[in-house]
């Protein structure tokens, strides 16, 4: 009697489930204390970027869009470097923003025309994106 042994390939092993990681989470906030403002009266725009994720963010880029009726004062030596394109001011990126960390910046401005305007803060780091906006009501002197 001859025994026949059949050799079959083993079933493919289930691939391990990908490790769950939470994506980086970026929040942007723009506030305008002292709103409403008055034409010619100096005010400030407060920007805040926050990493609410569990992993660090790198190369965090952010820009502020402000119409010309809100004249930004970006000449202070302590102000981050920036490039301007029309109404958008793109600031030098943050090299890193750790999990749970926040970055704040105050931008002085002077309204030059009576009307309601909107300022917008946009931020991005890799796939993470965030945006916030605030309306500034400018009253006459």
TORKOL-4160 file (C-alpha; in steps of 0.2 Angstrom, whole numbers, padded with zeros to 4 digits, m for minus):
141
<pt num="1" X="0000" Y="0000" Z="0000"/>
<pt num="2" X="0006" Y="0017" Z="m0005"/>
<pt num="3" X="0002" Y="0032" Z="0006"/>
<pt num="4" X="m0001" Y="0048" Z="m0004"/>
<pt num="5" X="0003" Y="0064" Z="0005"/>
<pt num="6" X="m0003" Y="0080" Z="m0002"/>
<pt num="7" X="0006" Y="0096" Z="0002"/>
<pt num="8" X="m0004" Y="0111" Z="0001"/>
<pt num="9" X="0002" Y="0129" Z="0005"/>
<pt num="10" X="m0004" Y="0136" Z="0021"/>
<pt num="11" X="m0018" Y="0149" Z="0021"/>
<pt num="12" X="m0011" Y="0166" Z="0021"/>
<pt num="13" X="m0009" Y="0173" Z="0038"/>
<pt num="14" X="m0021" Y="0188" Z="0042"/>
<pt num="15" X="m0011" Y="0204" Z="0041"/>
<pt num="16" X="m0010" Y="0213" Z="0057"/>
<pt num="17" X="m0022" Y="0227" Z="0059"/>
<pt num="18" X="m0014" Y="0244" Z="0056"/>
<pt num="19" X="m0010" Y="0252" Z="0073"/>
<pt num="20" X="m0022" Y="0265" Z="0077"/>
<pt num="21" X="m0015" Y="0282" Z="0078"/>
<pt num="22" X="m0025" Y="0298" Z="0080"/>
<pt num="23" X="m0022" Y="0310" Z="0066"/>
<pt num="24" X="m0014" Y="0327" Z="0071"/>
<pt num="25" X="m0028" Y="0339" Z="0075"/>
<pt num="26" X="m0025" Y="0358" Z="0072"/>
<pt num="27" X="m0037" Y="0372" Z="0079"/>
<pt num="28" X="m0036" Y="0390" Z="0073"/>
<pt num="29" X="m0044" Y="0404" Z="0083"/>
<pt num="30" X="m0045" Y="0423" Z="0079"/>
<pt num="31" X="m0052" Y="0436" Z="0091"/>
<pt num="32" X="m0054" Y="0454" Z="0090"/>
<pt num="33" X="m0055" Y="0461" Z="0107"/>
<pt num="34" X="m0062" Y="0479" Z="0108"/>
<pt num="35" X="m0074" Y="0475" Z="0094"/>
<pt num="36" X="m0083" Y="0486" Z="0088"/>
<pt num="37" X="m0068" Y="0497" Z="0083"/>
<pt num="38" X="m0067" Y="0515" Z="0078"/>
<pt num="39" X="m0059" Y="0523" Z="0063"/>
<pt num="40" X="m0041" Y="0528" Z="0067"/>
<pt num="41" X="m0041" Y="0520" Z="0084"/>
<pt num="42" X="m0028" Y="0506" Z="0087"/>
<pt num="43" X="m0034" Y="0489" Z="0091"/>
<pt num="44" X="m0027" Y="0471" Z="0090"/>
<pt num="45" X="m0031" Y="0454" Z="0082"/>
<pt num="46" X="m0027" Y="0439" Z="0093"/>
<pt num="47" X="m0022" Y="0423" Z="0084"/>
<pt num="48" X="m0021" Y="0406" Z="0092"/>
<pt num="49" X="m0015" Y="0390" Z="0085"/>
<pt num="50" X="m0018" Y="0374" Z="0095"/>
<pt num="51" X="m0013" Y="0356" Z="0093"/>
<pt num="52" X="m0027" Y="0346" Z="0100"/>
<pt num="53" X="m0020" Y="0330" Z="0094"/>
<pt num="54" X="m0009" Y="0317" Z="0102"/>
<pt num="55" X="0005" Y="0319" Z="0089"/>
<pt num="56" X="0017" Y="0333" Z="0086"/>
<pt num="57" X="0014" Y="0344" Z="0071"/>
<pt num="58" X="0029" Y="0351" Z="0061"/>
<pt num="59" X="0030" Y="0365" Z="0048"/>
<pt num="60" X="0014" Y="0373" Z="0054"/>
<pt num="61" X="0010" Y="0387" Z="0041"/>
<pt num="62" X="m0003" Y="0400" Z="0044"/>
<pt num="63" X="m0009" Y="0416" Z="0036"/>
<pt num="64" X="m0021" Y="0430" Z="0040"/>
<pt num="65" X="m0032" Y="0438" Z="0028"/>
<pt num="66" X="m0037" Y="0456" Z="0031"/>
<pt num="67" X="m0045" Y="0468" Z="0019"/>
<pt num="68" X="m0035" Y="0485" Z="0017"/>
<pt num="69" X="m0048" Y="0494" Z="0028"/>
<pt num="70" X="m0040" Y="0486" Z="0043"/>
<pt num="71" X="m0022" Y="0492" Z="0041"/>
<pt num="72" X="m0011" Y="0479" Z="0050"/>
<pt num="73" X="0004" Y="0486" Z="0059"/>
<pt num="74" X="0017" Y="0472" Z="0056"/>
<pt num="75" X="0033" Y="0483" Z="0058"/>
<pt num="76" X="0037" Y="0478" Z="0076"/>
<pt num="77" X="0054" Y="0469" Z="0078"/>
<pt num="78" X="0045" Y="0456" Z="0088"/>
<pt num="79" X="0033" Y="0452" Z="0074"/>
<pt num="80" X="0036" Y="0435" Z="0064"/>
<pt num="81" X="0042" Y="0438" Z="0047"/>
<pt num="82" X="0029" Y="0437" Z="0033"/>
<pt num="83" X="0025" Y="0438" Z="0015"/>
<pt num="84" X="0011" Y="0448" Z="0008"/>
<pt num="85" X="0000" Y="0444" Z="m0007"/>
<pt num="86" X="m0015" Y="0455" Z="m0009"/>
<pt num="87" X="m0025" Y="0454" Z="0007"/>
<pt num="88" X="m0016" Y="0439" Z="0014"/>
<pt num="89" X="m0001" Y="0439" Z="0026"/>
<pt num="90" X="0008" Y="0422" Z="0026"/>
<pt num="91" X="0019" Y="0421" Z="0042"/>
<pt num="92" X="0035" Y="0412" Z="0044"/>
<pt num="93" X="0030" Y="0394" Z="0049"/>
<pt num="94" X="0031" Y="0386" Z="0066"/>
<pt num="95" X="0044" Y="0373" Z="0065"/>
<pt num="96" X="0035" Y="0362" Z="0078"/>
<pt num="97" X="0019" Y="0362" Z="0089"/>
<pt num="98" X="0019" Y="0348" Z="0101"/>
<pt num="99" X="0003" Y="0338" Z="0106"/>
<pt num="100" X="m0007" Y="0350" Z="0118"/>
<pt num="101" X="0003" Y="0365" Z="0114"/>
<pt num="102" X="m0003" Y="0382" Z="0108"/>
<pt num="103" X="0005" Y="0397" Z="0099"/>
<pt num="104" X="m0002" Y="0414" Z="0101"/>
<pt num="105" X="0002" Y="0430" Z="0092"/>
<pt num="106" X="m0006" Y="0448" Z="0093"/>
<pt num="107" X="m0007" Y="0458" Z="0077"/>
<pt num="108" X="m0010" Y="0477" Z="0080"/>
<pt num="109" X="m0021" Y="0486" Z="0067"/>
<pt num="110" X="m0029" Y="0502" Z="0064"/>
<pt num="111" X="m0046" Y="0503" Z="0055"/>
<pt num="112" X="m0046" Y="0516" Z="0041"/>
<pt num="113" X="m0064" Y="0515" Z="0035"/>
<pt num="114" X="m0081" Y="0514" Z="0043"/>
<pt num="115" X="m0089" Y="0497" Z="0039"/>
<pt num="116" X="m0090" Y="0479" Z="0044"/>
<pt num="117" X="m0075" Y="0468" Z="0038"/>
<pt num="118" X="m0070" Y="0450" Z="0041"/>
<pt num="119" X="m0053" Y="0444" Z="0045"/>
<pt num="120" X="m0049" Y="0425" Z="0042"/>
<pt num="121" X="m0035" Y="0415" Z="0050"/>
<pt num="122" X="m0030" Y="0399" Z="0040"/>
<pt num="123" X="m0018" Y="0386" Z="0046"/>
<pt num="124" X="m0011" Y="0370" Z="0039"/>
<pt num="125" X="0002" Y="0357" Z="0044"/>
<pt num="126" X="0003" Y="0341" Z="0033"/>
<pt num="127" X="m0015" Y="0335" Z="0031"/>
<pt num="128" X="m0021" Y="0345" Z="0046"/>
<pt num="129" X="m0031" Y="0361" Z="0042"/>
<pt num="130" X="m0040" Y="0374" Z="0052"/>
<pt num="131" X="m0049" Y="0390" Z="0049"/>
<pt num="132" X="m0058" Y="0403" Z="0059"/>
<pt num="133" X="m0065" Y="0420" Z="0055"/>
<pt num="134" X="m0070" Y="0436" Z="0065"/>
<pt num="135" X="m0080" Y="0451" Z="0060"/>
<pt num="136" X="m0074" Y="0468" Z="0065"/>
<pt num="137" X="m0087" Y="0482" Z="0065"/>
<pt num="138" X="m0079" Y="0499" Z="0062"/>
<pt num="139" X="m0088" Y="0514" Z="0068"/>
<pt num="140" X="m0085" Y="0532" Z="0064"/>
<pt num="141" X="m0072" Y="0542" Z="0075"/>
